[in-house]
């Protein structure tokens, strides 16, 4: 596989790590299975990540975002919150999807790497020599696909109508900051952002 893709993904993520490498491989595999290309808009693909909050290996998400083009900023990615290294990529136009998950066929080698030993000692990933970090990432990048990924069958996935982006930013009557119009709340005769309004949502 093209190592440049991996290196660019690490730049996007901020450091070298095995979970980002798995995320890139999983994202690329999902694109291939669906027969689609990386998206540049919010209307083509949607990704459901199964990662949760505050657990190791969440770096998987940045690898998936880089590979698929599904990003937080485009609003076409979401988290299921299950604490798993897996994704479902949905081709909205053709209403089909595929699930790809991490298979721990090389996980023992990752856990025993110099990089992970240092991470276990509390050393930040950016303070570990790049050579050691790349040796660890290569464990999953260079492995046969069936040792690191489980690729499910492509299956139908109804999407329904997309309402598209709701355009327009309006200043909050209280703080003056611009707010997407759908997030304004009415308080008396004022239109306020959620924090100023006192509403929770």
N, CA and C atoms as an extended XYZ file, in Angstrom:
603
Properties=species:S:1:pos:R:3:atomname:S:1:resname:S:1:resid:I:1 pbc="F F F"
N         0.842       -1.196        0.000 N   UNK     1
C         0.000        0.000        0.000 CA  UNK     1
C         0.878        1.248        0.000 C   UNK     1
N         0.295        2.348       -0.428 N   UNK     2
C         1.018        3.607       -0.548 CA  UNK     2
C         1.343        4.168        0.837 C   UNK     2
N         2.629        4.174        1.174 N   UNK     3
C         3.060        4.651        2.494 CA  UNK     3
C         2.814        6.150        2.658 C   UNK     3
N         2.759        6.885        1.543 N   UNK     4
C         2.533        8.326        1.623 CA  UNK     4
C         1.168        8.634        2.239 C   UNK     4
N         0.182        7.798        1.934 N   UNK     5
C        -1.152        7.980        2.516 CA  UNK     5
C        -1.069        7.898        4.036 C   UNK     5
N        -0.324        6.909        4.523 N   UNK     6
C        -0.173        6.731        5.966 CA  UNK     6
C         0.555        7.916        6.591 C   UNK     6
N         1.621        8.358        5.950 N   UNK     7
C         2.395        9.481        6.485 CA  UNK     7
C         1.562       10.753        6.537 C   UNK     7
N         0.747       10.979        5.505 N   UNK     8
C        -0.128       12.157        5.503 CA  UNK     8
C        -1.189       12.049        6.598 C   UNK     8
N        -1.679       10.842        6.824 N   UNK     9
C        -2.664       10.639        7.888 CA  UNK     9
C        -2.055       10.939        9.255 C   UNK     9
N        -0.802       10.543        9.460 N   UNK    10
C        -0.135       10.832       10.731 CA  UNK    10
C         0.049       12.337       10.923 C   UNK    10
N         0.329       13.061        9.841 N   UNK    11
C         0.439       14.522        9.940 CA  UNK    11
C        -0.897       15.114       10.369 C   UNK    11
N        -1.969       14.611        9.776 N   UNK    12
C        -3.316       15.068       10.131 CA  UNK    12
C        -3.609       14.777       11.601 C   UNK    12
N        -3.225       13.586       12.046 N   UNK    13
C        -3.519       13.152       13.411 CA  UNK    13
C        -2.650       13.855       14.448 C   UNK    13
N        -1.388       14.090       14.103 N   UNK    14
C        -0.498       14.777       15.037 CA  UNK    14
C         0.619       13.917       15.589 C   UNK    14
N         0.492       12.605       15.505 N   UNK    15
C         1.580       11.714       15.910 CA  UNK    15
C         1.402       10.350       15.245 C   UNK    15
N         2.456        9.559       15.298 N   UNK    16
C         2.441        8.215       14.709 CA  UNK    16
C         1.871        7.242       15.731 C   UNK    16
N         0.919        6.421       15.309 N   UNK    17
C         0.403        5.399       16.215 CA  UNK    17
C        -0.266        4.279       15.428 C   UNK    17
N        -0.368        3.126       16.058 N   UNK    18
C        -0.922        1.954       15.383 CA  UNK    18
C        -2.414        2.098       15.111 C   UNK    18
N        -3.148        2.730       16.028 N   UNK    19
C        -4.603        2.810       15.862 CA  UNK    19
C        -4.987        3.702       14.686 C   UNK    19
N        -4.231        4.776       14.463 N   UNK    20
C        -4.481        5.604       13.280 CA  UNK    20
C        -4.211        4.810       12.010 C   UNK    20
N        -3.140        4.006       12.038 N   UNK    21
C        -2.815        3.176       10.874 CA  UNK    21
C        -3.942        2.185       10.589 C   UNK    21
N        -4.489        1.585       11.640 N   UNK    22
C        -5.619        0.668       11.463 CA  UNK    22
C        -6.823        1.424       10.903 C   UNK    22
N        -7.050        2.640       11.407 N   UNK    23
C        -8.166        3.442       10.915 CA  UNK    23
C        -8.053        3.746        9.432 C   UNK    23
N        -6.826        4.065        8.980 N   UNK    24
C        -6.618        4.323        7.552 CA  UNK    24
C        -6.916        3.059        6.753 C   UNK    24
N        -6.376        1.933        7.197 N   UNK    25
C        -6.609        0.676        6.474 CA  UNK    25
C        -8.092        0.317        6.448 C   UNK    25
N        -8.765        0.502        7.575 N   UNK    26
C       -10.194        0.179        7.642 CA  UNK    26
C       -11.001        1.087        6.716 C   UNK    26
N       -10.672        2.378        6.725 N   UNK    27
C       -11.378        3.318        5.859 CA  UNK    27
C       -11.169        3.020        4.387 C   UNK    27
N        -9.917        2.726        4.010 N   UNK    28
C        -9.620        2.404        2.612 CA  UNK    28
C       -10.307        1.109        2.182 C   UNK    28
N       -10.341        0.131        3.086 N   UNK    29
C       -11.006       -1.139        2.771 CA  UNK    29
C       -12.501       -0.930        2.564 C   UNK    29
N       -13.100       -0.080        3.399 N   UNK    30
C       -14.536        0.190        3.268 CA  UNK    30
C       -14.843        0.881        1.938 C   UNK    30
N       -14.011        1.851        1.559 N   UNK    31
C       -14.189        2.523        0.265 CA  UNK    31
C       -14.109        1.515       -0.876 C   UNK    31
N       -13.114        0.643       -0.800 N   UNK    32
C       -12.922       -0.358       -1.855 CA  UNK    32
C       -14.120       -1.296       -1.958 C   UNK    32
N       -14.608       -1.756       -0.814 N   UNK    33
C       -15.733       -2.692       -0.822 CA  UNK    33
C       -16.992       -2.067       -1.417 C   UNK    33
N       -17.186       -0.780       -1.143 N   UNK    34
C       -18.370       -0.089       -1.665 CA  UNK    34
C       -18.172        0.394       -3.101 C   UNK    34
N       -16.922        0.382       -3.564 N   UNK    35
C       -16.643        0.859       -4.915 CA  UNK    35
C       -16.797        2.360       -5.051 C   UNK    35
N       -16.423        3.092       -3.986 N   UNK    36
C       -16.543        4.553       -3.992 CA  UNK    36
C       -15.186        5.177       -3.684 C   UNK    36
N       -15.100        6.488       -3.914 N   UNK    37
C       -13.876        7.227       -3.622 CA  UNK    37
C       -14.056        8.093       -2.384 C   UNK    37
N       -12.935        8.554       -1.854 N   UNK    38
C       -12.928        9.470       -0.711 CA  UNK    38
C       -13.844       10.651       -1.019 C   UNK    38
N       -14.657       11.029       -0.057 N   UNK    39
C       -15.636       12.082       -0.296 CA  UNK    39
C       -15.088       13.465        0.038 C   UNK    39
N       -15.582       14.446       -0.703 N   UNK    40
C       -15.230       15.832       -0.426 CA  UNK    40
C       -16.442       16.643       -0.009 C   UNK    40
N       -17.608       15.981        0.062 N   UNK    41
C       -18.837       16.677        0.441 CA  UNK    41
C       -19.562       15.882        1.520 C   UNK    41
N       -20.626       16.452        2.035 N   UNK    42
C       -21.397       15.765        3.073 CA  UNK    42
C       -22.512       14.903        2.498 C   UNK    42
N       -22.743       14.977        1.185 N   UNK    43
C       -23.898       14.309        0.610 CA  UNK    43
C       -23.666       12.920        0.053 C   UNK    43
N       -22.417       12.436        0.080 N   UNK    44
C       -22.120       11.159       -0.566 CA  UNK    44
C       -22.017        9.990        0.409 C   UNK    44
N       -21.174       10.154        1.419 N   UNK    45
C       -20.916        9.073        2.371 CA  UNK    45
C       -21.254        9.514        3.785 C   UNK    45
N       -21.532        8.530        4.631 N   UNK    46
C       -21.719        8.788        6.061 CA  UNK    46
C       -21.038        7.654        6.809 C   UNK    46
N       -20.341        7.996        7.881 N   UNK    47
C       -19.587        6.992        8.632 CA  UNK    47
C       -20.055        6.941       10.081 C   UNK    47
N       -20.272        5.735       10.572 N   UNK    48
C       -20.586        5.525       11.983 CA  UNK    48
C       -19.391        4.819       12.613 C   UNK    48
N       -18.707        5.521       13.509 N   UNK    49
C       -17.572        4.958       14.239 CA  UNK    49
C       -18.084        4.323       15.524 C   UNK    49
N       -17.518        3.206       15.906 N   UNK    50
C       -17.983        2.531       17.116 CA  UNK    50
C       -17.148        2.860       18.347 C   UNK    50
N       -16.179        3.775       18.208 N   UNK    51
C       -15.372        4.149       19.369 CA  UNK    51
C       -16.237        4.855       20.406 C   UNK    51
N       -15.703        4.924       21.632 N   UNK    52
C       -16.415        5.613       22.701 CA  UNK    52
C       -15.670        6.867       23.121 C   UNK    52
N       -15.654        7.131       24.420 N   UNK    53
C       -14.981        8.302       24.980 CA  UNK    53
C       -13.878        7.856       25.939 C   UNK    53
N       -12.789        8.601       25.954 N   UNK    54
C       -11.725        8.433       26.949 CA  UNK    54
C       -11.185        7.015       27.069 C   UNK    54
N       -10.935        6.375       25.935 N   UNK    55
C       -10.281        5.066       25.981 CA  UNK    55
C        -9.133        5.043       24.989 C   UNK    55
N        -8.206        4.114       25.208 N   UNK    56
C        -7.081        3.985       24.306 CA  UNK    56
C        -7.537        3.660       22.896 C   UNK    56
N        -6.701        4.018       21.944 N   UNK    57
C        -6.900        3.686       20.532 CA  UNK    57
C        -8.005        4.484       19.846 C   UNK    57
N        -8.463        5.581       20.469 N   UNK    58
C        -9.430        6.441       19.782 CA  UNK    58
C        -8.814        7.094       18.542 C   UNK    58
N        -7.477        7.014       18.442 N   UNK    59
C        -6.761        7.532       17.272 CA  UNK    59
C        -7.269        6.880       15.985 C   UNK    59
N        -7.886        5.718       16.119 N   UNK    60
C        -8.526        5.021       15.002 CA  UNK    60
C        -9.410        5.987       14.210 C   UNK    60
N       -10.111        6.864       14.921 N   UNK    61
C       -11.067        7.771       14.283 CA  UNK    61
C       -10.401        8.718       13.297 C   UNK    61
N        -9.224        9.233       13.643 N   UNK    62
C        -8.554       10.162       12.734 CA  UNK    62
C        -8.076        9.454       11.476 C   UNK    62
N        -7.656        8.201       11.612 N   UNK    63
C        -7.281        7.430       10.429 CA  UNK    63
C        -8.463        7.232        9.499 C   UNK    63
N        -9.623        6.938       10.085 N   UNK    64
C       -10.841        6.751        9.290 CA  UNK    64
C       -11.236        8.059        8.607 C   UNK    64
N       -11.186        9.162        9.360 N   UNK    65
C       -11.551       10.455        8.779 CA  UNK    65
C       -10.651       10.803        7.600 C   UNK    65
N        -9.338       10.590        7.781 N   UNK    66
C        -8.412       10.928        6.706 CA  UNK    66
C        -8.661       10.067        5.466 C   UNK    66
N        -8.872        8.779        5.677 N   UNK    67
C        -9.034        7.859        4.546 CA  UNK    67
C       -10.336        8.079        3.784 C   UNK    67
N       -11.427        8.277        4.508 N   UNK    68
C       -12.746        8.323        3.869 CA  UNK    68
C       -13.194        9.724        3.462 C   UNK    68
N       -12.653       10.746        4.135 N   UNK    69
C       -13.139       12.105        3.902 CA  UNK    69
C       -14.378       12.426        4.715 C   UNK    69
N       -14.865       11.464        5.489 N   UNK    70
C       -15.984       11.728        6.405 CA  UNK    70
C       -15.399       12.404        7.642 C   UNK    70
N       -15.821       13.627        7.909 N   UNK    71
C       -15.216       14.394        8.992 CA  UNK    71
C       -16.261       15.087        9.849 C   UNK    71
N       -15.822       15.480       11.030 N   UNK    72
C       -16.682       16.219       11.946 CA  UNK    72
C       -17.163       17.516       11.304 C   UNK    72
N       -16.255       18.198       10.602 N   UNK    73
C       -16.609       19.477        9.985 CA  UNK    73
C       -17.656       19.358        8.895 C   UNK    73
N       -17.674       18.226        8.197 N   UNK    74
C       -18.687       18.027        7.158 CA  UNK    74
C       -19.967       17.429        7.724 C   UNK    74
N       -19.928       17.019        8.978 N   UNK    75
C       -21.128       16.480        9.615 CA  UNK    75
C       -21.540       15.123        9.091 C   UNK    75
N       -20.599       14.394        8.483 N   UNK    76
C       -20.957       13.082        7.940 CA  UNK    76
C       -20.237       11.946        8.655 C   UNK    76
N       -19.964       12.175        9.940 N   UNK    77
C       -19.388       11.123       10.772 CA  UNK    77
C       -19.995       11.237       12.164 C   UNK    77
N       -20.204       10.095       12.800 N   UNK    78
C       -20.765       10.088       14.154 CA  UNK    78
C       -20.169        8.934       14.943 C   UNK    78
N       -20.294        9.010       16.267 N   UNK    79
C       -19.785        7.954       17.138 CA  UNK    79
C       -20.948        7.195       17.764 C   UNK    79
N       -20.853        5.873       17.712 N   UNK    80
C       -21.870        5.039       18.357 CA  UNK    80
C       -21.624        4.943       19.862 C   UNK    80
N       -20.353        5.091       20.274 N   UNK    81
C       -20.038        5.065       21.701 CA  UNK    81
C       -19.952        3.679       22.299 C   UNK    81
N       -19.496        2.703       21.520 N   UNK    82
C       -19.426        1.323       22.007 CA  UNK    82
C       -18.022        0.901       22.422 C   UNK    82
N       -17.027        1.774       22.251 N   UNK    83
C       -15.668        1.444       22.661 CA  UNK    83
C       -14.984        0.405       21.791 C   UNK    83
N       -15.385        0.307       20.519 N   UNK    84
C       -14.826       -0.699       19.613 CA  UNK    84
C       -14.134       -0.031       18.428 C   UNK    84
N       -13.112       -0.691       17.911 N   UNK    85
C       -12.404       -0.172       16.744 CA  UNK    85
C       -13.071       -0.740       15.495 C   UNK    85
N       -14.138       -0.093       15.101 N   UNK    86
C       -14.918       -0.540       13.952 CA  UNK    86
C       -15.656        0.651       13.361 C   UNK    86
N       -16.045        0.499       12.104 N   UNK    87
C       -16.812        1.545       11.440 CA  UNK    87
C       -17.808        0.903       10.490 C   UNK    87
N       -18.878        1.619       10.240 N   UNK    88
C       -19.784        1.279        9.150 CA  UNK    88
C       -19.789        2.471        8.213 C   UNK    88
N       -19.429        2.221        6.963 N   UNK    89
C       -19.426        3.281        5.959 CA  UNK    89
C       -20.655        3.105        5.081 C   UNK    89
N       -21.408        4.184        4.945 N   UNK    90
C       -22.674        4.154        4.212 CA  UNK    90
C       -22.550        4.980        2.940 C   UNK    90
N       -22.872        4.356        1.822 N   UNK    91
C       -22.972        5.041        0.533 CA  UNK    91
C       -24.414        5.523        0.433 C   UNK    91
N       -24.630        6.799        0.721 N   UNK    92
C       -25.987        7.331        0.817 CA  UNK    92
C       -26.725        7.296       -0.519 C   UNK    92
N       -26.021        7.606       -1.588 N   UNK    93
C       -26.651        7.674       -2.910 CA  UNK    93
C       -27.165        6.307       -3.356 C   UNK    93
N       -26.335        5.280       -3.166 N   UNK    94
C       -26.702        3.932       -3.613 CA  UNK    94
C       -27.309        3.077       -2.508 C   UNK    94
N       -27.455        3.676       -1.321 N   UNK    95
C       -28.098        3.035       -0.170 CA  UNK    95
C       -27.546        1.636        0.111 C   UNK    95
N       -26.229        1.614        0.329 N   UNK    96
C       -25.577        0.374        0.733 CA  UNK    96
C       -24.488        0.715        1.738 C   UNK    96
N       -24.063       -0.280        2.500 N   UNK    97
C       -23.096       -0.032        3.562 CA  UNK    97
C       -22.222       -1.255        3.781 C   UNK    97
N       -21.102       -1.026        4.484 N   UNK    98
C       -20.222       -2.125        4.862 CA  UNK    98
C       -19.626       -1.816        6.232 C   UNK    98
N       -19.471       -2.852        7.045 N   UNK    99
C       -18.839       -2.704        8.358 CA  UNK    99
C       -17.446       -3.314        8.306 C   UNK    99
N       -16.467       -2.570        8.836 N   UNK   100
C       -15.086       -3.047        8.908 CA  UNK   100
C       -14.618       -2.889       10.349 C   UNK   100
N       -14.029       -3.938       10.908 N   UNK   101
C       -13.557       -3.879       12.294 CA  UNK   101
C       -12.110       -4.357       12.391 C   UNK   101
N       -11.484       -3.984       13.488 N   UNK   102
C       -10.095       -4.363       13.747 CA  UNK   102
C       -10.033       -5.807       14.219 C   UNK   102
N        -9.160       -6.572       13.590 N   UNK   103
C        -8.916       -7.954       13.998 CA  UNK   103
C        -7.547       -7.993       14.671 C   UNK   103
N        -7.484       -8.399       15.918 N   UNK   104
C        -6.227       -8.293       16.665 CA  UNK   104
C        -5.193       -9.378       16.358 C   UNK   104
N        -5.015       -9.685       15.078 N   UNK   105
C        -4.057      -10.719       14.704 CA  UNK   105
C        -2.611      -10.358       14.988 C   UNK   105
N        -2.317       -9.068       15.055 N   UNK   106
C        -0.948       -8.611       15.333 CA  UNK   106
C        -0.868       -7.831       16.649 C   UNK   106
N        -1.900       -7.944       17.470 N   UNK   107
C        -1.969       -7.080       18.648 CA  UNK   107
C        -0.898       -7.395       19.695 C   UNK   107
N        -0.507       -8.649       19.805 N   UNK   108
C         0.544       -9.012       20.769 CA  UNK   108
C         1.857       -8.318       20.399 C   UNK   108
N         2.169       -8.299       19.105 N   UNK   109
C         3.398       -7.637       18.650 CA  UNK   109
C         3.333       -6.133       18.902 C   UNK   109
N         2.159       -5.552       18.720 N   UNK   110
C         1.990       -4.117       18.999 CA  UNK   110
C         2.219       -3.853       20.482 C   UNK   110
N         1.573       -4.649       21.327 N   UNK   111
C         1.673       -4.456       22.779 CA  UNK   111
C         3.105       -4.598       23.279 C   UNK   111
N         3.888       -5.437       22.614 N   UNK   112
C         5.264       -5.685       23.051 CA  UNK   112
C         6.279       -4.760       22.381 C   UNK   112
N         5.821       -3.844       21.535 N   UNK   113
C         6.739       -2.941       20.833 CA  UNK   113
C         7.366       -1.938       21.795 C   UNK   113
N         8.523       -1.402       21.395 N   UNK   114
C         9.203       -0.390       22.213 CA  UNK   114
C         8.307        0.829       22.413 C   UNK   114
N         7.560        1.185       21.375 N   UNK   115
C         6.657        2.335       21.448 CA  UNK   115
C         5.621        2.142       22.555 C   UNK   115
N         4.944        0.995       22.553 N   UNK   116
C         3.885        0.771       23.537 CA  UNK   116
C         4.448        0.585       24.939 C   UNK   116
N         5.660        0.056       25.040 N   UNK   117
C         6.307       -0.047       26.354 CA  UNK   117
C         6.485        1.350       26.942 C   UNK   117
N         6.934        2.274       26.115 N   UNK   118
C         7.131        3.650       26.581 CA  UNK   118
C         5.802        4.350       26.851 C   UNK   118
N         4.796        4.057       26.025 N   UNK   119
C         3.478        4.648       26.280 CA  UNK   119
C         2.944        4.170       27.626 C   UNK   119
N         3.208        2.896       27.948 N   UNK   120
C         2.786        2.344       29.229 CA  UNK   120
C         3.486        2.991       30.412 C   UNK   120
N         4.642        3.597       30.152 N   UNK   121
C         5.385        4.308       31.191 CA  UNK   121
C         4.946        5.766       31.301 C   UNK   121
N         3.953        6.130       30.491 N   UNK   122
C         3.431        7.489       30.545 CA  UNK   122
C         4.139        8.477       29.637 C   UNK   122
N         4.989        7.993       28.748 N   UNK   123
C         5.699        8.888       27.827 CA  UNK   123
C         4.748        9.274       26.690 C   UNK   123
N         4.576       10.568       26.428 N   UNK   124
C         3.685       10.992       25.342 CA  UNK   124
C         4.171       10.466       23.988 C   UNK   124
N         3.256       10.186       23.064 N   UNK   125
C         3.660        9.632       21.769 CA  UNK   125
C         4.590       10.545       20.981 C   UNK   125
N         4.460       11.843       21.180 N   UNK   126
C         5.310       12.788       20.450 CA  UNK   126
C         6.736       12.829       20.992 C   UNK   126
N         6.976       12.214       22.163 N   UNK   127
C         8.320       12.183       22.747 CA  UNK   127
C         9.049       10.867       22.473 C   UNK   127
N         8.418        9.976       21.742 N   UNK   128
C         9.027        8.684       21.419 CA  UNK   128
C         9.711        8.804       20.060 C   UNK   128
N        10.931        8.284       19.907 N   UNK   129
C        11.631        8.399       18.618 CA  UNK   129
C        10.782        7.908       17.448 C   UNK   129
N        10.837        8.661       16.346 N   UNK   130
C        10.020        8.342       15.175 CA  UNK   130
C        10.287        6.932       14.655 C   UNK   130
N        11.544        6.498       14.714 N   UNK   131
C        11.887        5.156       14.232 CA  UNK   131
C        11.108        4.088       15.001 C   UNK   131
N        11.033        4.221       16.320 N   UNK   132
C        10.299        3.254       17.136 CA  UNK   132
C         8.803        3.326       16.854 C   UNK   132
N         8.308        4.537       16.648 N   UNK   133
C         6.882        4.701       16.361 CA  UNK   133
C         6.520        4.068       15.016 C   UNK   133
N         7.360        4.291       13.996 N   UNK   134
C         7.072        3.725       12.672 CA  UNK   134
C         7.203        2.207       12.671 C   UNK   134
N         8.145        1.676       13.439 N   UNK   135
C         8.270        0.214       13.540 CA  UNK   135
C         6.980       -0.389       14.080 C   UNK   135
N         6.383        0.295       15.057 N   UNK   136
C         5.133       -0.181       15.643 CA  UNK   136
C         3.976       -0.036       14.648 C   UNK   136
N         3.897        1.103       13.963 N   UNK   137
C         2.818        1.318       12.992 CA  UNK   137
C         2.913        0.333       11.829 C   UNK   137
N         4.140        0.013       11.433 N   UNK   138
C         4.343       -0.916       10.317 CA  UNK   138
C         3.829       -2.323       10.627 C   UNK   138
N         3.730       -2.646       11.906 N   UNK   139
C         3.217       -3.971       12.277 CA  UNK   139
C         1.822       -4.176       11.687 C   UNK   139
N         0.990       -3.131       11.736 N   UNK   140
C        -0.363       -3.269       11.172 CA  UNK   140
C        -0.426       -2.830        9.715 C   UNK   140
N         0.419       -1.878        9.328 N   UNK   141
C         0.363       -1.375        7.948 CA  UNK   141
C         0.847       -2.425        6.950 C   UNK   141
N         1.889       -3.165        7.324 N   UNK   142
C         2.482       -4.145        6.411 CA  UNK   142
C         1.858       -5.538        6.521 C   UNK   142
N         0.976       -5.734        7.472 N   UNK   143
C         0.376       -7.057        7.678 CA  UNK   143
C        -0.626       -7.386        6.574 C   UNK   143
N        -0.806       -8.672        6.271 N   UNK   144
C        -1.884       -9.054        5.350 CA  UNK   144
C        -3.223       -8.552        5.899 C   UNK   144
N        -4.079       -8.118        5.005 N   UNK   145
C        -5.347       -7.509        5.423 CA  UNK   145
C        -6.162       -8.408        6.343 C   UNK   145
N        -6.179       -9.709        6.048 N   UNK   146
C        -7.025      -10.602        6.847 CA  UNK   146
C        -6.481      -10.857        8.249 C   UNK   146
N        -5.289      -10.329        8.555 N   UNK   147
C        -4.758      -10.450        9.912 CA  UNK   147
C        -5.103       -9.244       10.779 C   UNK   147
N        -5.504       -8.146       10.139 N   UNK   148
C        -5.785       -6.935       10.923 CA  UNK   148
C        -7.197       -6.377       10.728 C   UNK   148
N        -7.927       -6.882        9.733 N   UNK   149
C        -9.275       -6.362        9.492 CA  UNK   149
C       -10.278       -7.495        9.291 C   UNK   149
N       -11.481       -7.255        9.763 N   UNK   150
C       -12.623       -8.112        9.442 CA  UNK   150
C       -13.555       -7.253        8.590 C   UNK   150
N       -13.742       -7.659        7.352 N   UNK   151
C       -14.562       -6.883        6.421 CA  UNK   151
C       -15.870       -7.623        6.187 C   UNK   151
N       -16.946       -7.000        6.597 N   UNK   152
C       -18.254       -7.621        6.445 CA  UNK   152
C       -18.763       -7.509        5.020 C   UNK   152
N       -19.893       -8.139        4.752 N   UNK   153
C       -20.474       -8.052        3.408 CA  UNK   153
C       -21.113       -6.685        3.174 C   UNK   153
N       -21.125       -6.271        1.919 N   UNK   154
C       -21.866       -5.062        1.557 CA  UNK   154
C       -23.350       -5.400        1.662 C   UNK   154
N       -24.107       -4.543        2.328 N   UNK   155
C       -25.527       -4.823        2.536 CA  UNK   155
C       -26.366       -3.572        2.265 C   UNK   155
N       -27.641       -3.757        1.954 N   UNK   156
C       -28.506       -2.595        1.725 CA  UNK   156
C       -28.620       -1.745        2.989 C   UNK   156
N       -28.691       -0.445        2.810 N   UNK   157
C       -28.852        0.463        3.945 CA  UNK   157
C       -29.672        1.664        3.478 C   UNK   157
N       -30.944        1.657        3.808 N   UNK   158
C       -31.821        2.762        3.401 CA  UNK   158
C       -31.362        4.047        4.070 C   UNK   158
N       -31.316        5.123        3.326 N   UNK   159
C       -30.880        6.403        3.886 CA  UNK   159
C       -32.024        7.396        3.998 C   UNK   159
N       -32.868        7.465        3.005 N   UNK   160
C       -33.960        8.435        3.056 CA  UNK   160
C       -33.517        9.790        2.548 C   UNK   160
N       -34.344       10.785        2.778 N   UNK   161
C       -34.075       12.122        2.255 CA  UNK   161
C       -33.097       12.875        3.137 C   UNK   161
N       -32.180       13.558        2.485 N   UNK   162
C       -31.299       14.496        3.169 CA  UNK   162
C       -31.909       15.876        3.021 C   UNK   162
N       -31.993       16.602        4.097 N   UNK   163
C       -32.556       17.945        4.013 CA  UNK   163
C       -31.505       18.977        3.622 C   UNK   163
N       -30.250       18.537        3.568 N   UNK   164
C       -29.190       19.450        3.167 CA  UNK   164
C       -28.815       20.412        4.281 C   UNK   164
N       -27.883       21.272        3.966 N   UNK   165
C       -27.419       22.242        4.945 CA  UNK   165
C       -28.435       23.365        5.112 C   UNK   165
N       -28.628       23.775        6.335 N   UNK   166
C       -29.475       24.935        6.598 CA  UNK   166
C       -28.539       26.129        6.710 C   UNK   166
N       -28.622       27.006        5.734 N   UNK   167
C       -27.687       28.120        5.655 CA  UNK   167
C       -28.171       29.285        6.515 C   UNK   167
N       -27.240       30.122        6.893 N   UNK   168
C       -27.589       31.353        7.592 CA  UNK   168
C       -27.115       31.379        9.030 C   UNK   168
N       -26.340       32.402        9.358 N   UNK   169
C       -25.876       32.638       10.722 CA  UNK   169
C       -26.464       33.962       11.191 C   UNK   169
N       -26.989       33.957       12.403 N   UNK   170
C       -27.660       35.138       12.950 CA  UNK   170
C       -27.034       35.462       14.299 C   UNK   170
N       -26.803       36.752       14.596 N   UNK   171
C       -26.211       37.076       15.898 CA  UNK   171
C       -27.190       36.843       17.048 C   UNK   171
N       -26.664       36.285       18.117 N   UNK   172
C       -27.443       36.126       19.347 CA  UNK   172
C       -27.756       37.518       19.896 C   UNK   172
N       -28.997       37.734       20.312 N   UNK   173
C       -29.394       39.044       20.842 CA  UNK   173
C       -28.718       39.363       22.169 C   UNK   173
N       -28.146       38.353       22.828 N   UNK   174
C       -27.524       38.593       24.127 CA  UNK   174
C       -26.009       38.782       24.017 C   UNK   174
N       -25.302       37.807       23.413 N   UNK   175
C       -23.834       37.888       23.366 CA  UNK   175
C       -23.303       38.431       22.048 C   UNK   175
N       -24.131       38.445       21.020 N   UNK   176
C       -23.719       38.984       19.731 CA  UNK   176
C       -22.963       38.018       18.840 C   UNK   176
N       -22.669       36.811       19.334 N   UNK   177
C       -21.945       35.846       18.509 CA  UNK   177
C       -22.880       35.212       17.484 C   UNK   177
N       -22.314       34.886       16.305 N   UNK   178
C       -23.121       34.293       15.244 CA  UNK   178
C       -23.509       32.856       15.590 C   UNK   178
N       -24.752       32.512       15.285 N   UNK   179
C       -25.303       31.195       15.589 CA  UNK   179
C       -26.056       30.693       14.360 C   UNK   179
N       -25.898       29.404       14.041 N   UNK   180
C       -26.718       28.817       12.990 CA  UNK   180
C       -28.181       28.986       13.381 C   UNK   180
N       -28.991       29.428       12.431 N   UNK   181
C       -30.377       29.804       12.750 CA  UNK   181
C       -31.171       28.694       13.441 C   UNK   181
N       -30.860       27.416       13.138 N   UNK   182
C       -31.632       26.333       13.758 CA  UNK   182
C       -31.285       26.139       15.231 C   UNK   182
N       -30.202       26.791       15.694 N   UNK   183
C       -29.807       26.657       17.091 CA  UNK   183
C       -30.191       27.869       17.932 C   UNK   183
N       -30.878       28.821       17.336 N   UNK   184
C       -31.376       29.958       18.111 CA  UNK   184
C       -32.576       29.525       18.945 C   UNK   184
N       -32.704       30.094       20.127 N   UNK   185
C       -33.840       29.825       20.998 CA  UNK   185
C       -34.549       31.148       21.292 C   UNK   185
N       -35.861       31.090       21.381 N   UNK   186
C       -36.649       32.296       21.645 CA  UNK   186
C       -36.827       32.447       23.149 C   UNK   186
N       -36.398       33.595       23.649 N   UNK   187
C       -36.562       33.925       25.069 CA  UNK   187
C       -37.257       35.278       25.118 C   UNK   187
N       -38.540       35.268       25.442 N   UNK   188
C       -39.318       36.508       25.380 CA  UNK   188
C       -39.373       36.986       23.940 C   UNK   188
N       -38.839       38.179       23.699 N   UNK   189
C       -38.802       38.713       22.339 CA  UNK   189
C       -37.407       38.598       21.722 C   UNK   189
N       -36.510       37.918       22.429 N   UNK   190
C       -35.123       37.806       21.967 CA  UNK   190
C       -34.842       36.446       21.350 C   UNK   190
N       -33.892       36.443       20.424 N   UNK   191
C       -33.388       35.203       19.836 CA  UNK   191
C       -31.963       35.012       20.339 C   UNK   191
N       -31.750       33.923       21.078 N   UNK   192
C       -30.464       33.726       21.739 CA  UNK   192
C       -29.838       32.384       21.380 C   UNK   192
N       -28.503       32.339       21.530 N   UNK   193
C       -27.795       31.065       21.394 CA  UNK   193
C       -28.169       30.195       22.596 C   UNK   193
N       -27.900       28.915       22.502 N   UNK   194
C       -28.294       27.996       23.574 CA  UNK   194
C       -27.671       28.359       24.923 C   UNK   194
N       -26.349       28.651       25.002 N   UNK   195
C       -25.797       29.002       26.322 CA  UNK   195
C       -26.453       30.233       26.951 C   UNK   195
N       -26.750       31.250       26.134 N   UNK   196
C       -27.372       32.461       26.677 CA  UNK   196
C       -28.839       32.254       27.033 C   UNK   196
N       -29.495       31.329       26.334 N   UNK   197
C       -30.937       31.143       26.526 CA  UNK   197
C       -31.287       30.460       27.836 C   UNK   197
N       -30.339       29.678       28.374 N   UNK   198
C       -30.634       28.907       29.579 CA  UNK   198
C       -31.180       27.523       29.276 C   UNK   198
N       -31.477       27.252       28.005 N   UNK   199
C       -31.932       25.918       27.616 CA  UNK   199
C       -30.731       24.967       27.561 C   UNK   199
N       -30.993       23.684       27.755 N   UNK   200
C       -29.918       22.699       27.652 CA  UNK   200
C       -29.625       22.355       26.201 C   UNK   200
N       -30.667       22.370       25.361 N   UNK   201
C       -30.497       22.033       23.944 CA  UNK   201
C       -31.320       22.983       23.090 C   UNK   201
